[in-house]
Amino acid sequence: MTKPALVFLVFAAVAAAQPGRPVAESAQAAYQAIVDAGYKDYIQYGAGHGVGLDLPELYPLDPRCNSRLEAGMILVIHPAIWVPGRGTAFVGGPIAVSDGSAVRLDNPQAEIVTI
C-alpha cells in the first residue's frame, strides 16, 4: 500500500465523522478506502474507537455501530490491514468531532516502515 493510499484511509474516516452522523459511516468510509486499495481480504479489526477511561472505549468504529456522533466526542481513528507474511499497517490518530467537521488532534505518520 502506498503512502497516499494509507493517508486516504484516515482522511476518508475523518471526513465522515460529523455531528449527527452514525459512527458506522466513518468505519464504512475507512473500509471502502481499504477495499479500493485492493486490501479487502486483510481487514481483521475495527477502524477505531472512542477515548475515555478504558480502552477500547465506546463507540467502536464498526459498520454495525449506529450510535450518532456528537460535537465534543473524541475518537481514535486507526484503520488497519494485516497481510500474512508481510506485516501490519495501522494509520491514524485522535480526532475531535466538532460542528462542521472533525479536527485531527495529531499528525499521523503515513510512511510504511519496514523493520
Secondary structure, 3 states (H helix, E strand, C coil): CCHHHHHHHHHHHHHHCCCCCEHHHHHHHHHHHHHHCCCHHHCCCCCEEECCCCCCECCCCCCCCCCECCCCCEEEECCEEEECCCEEEECCEEEEECCCCEEECCCCCCCCCCC
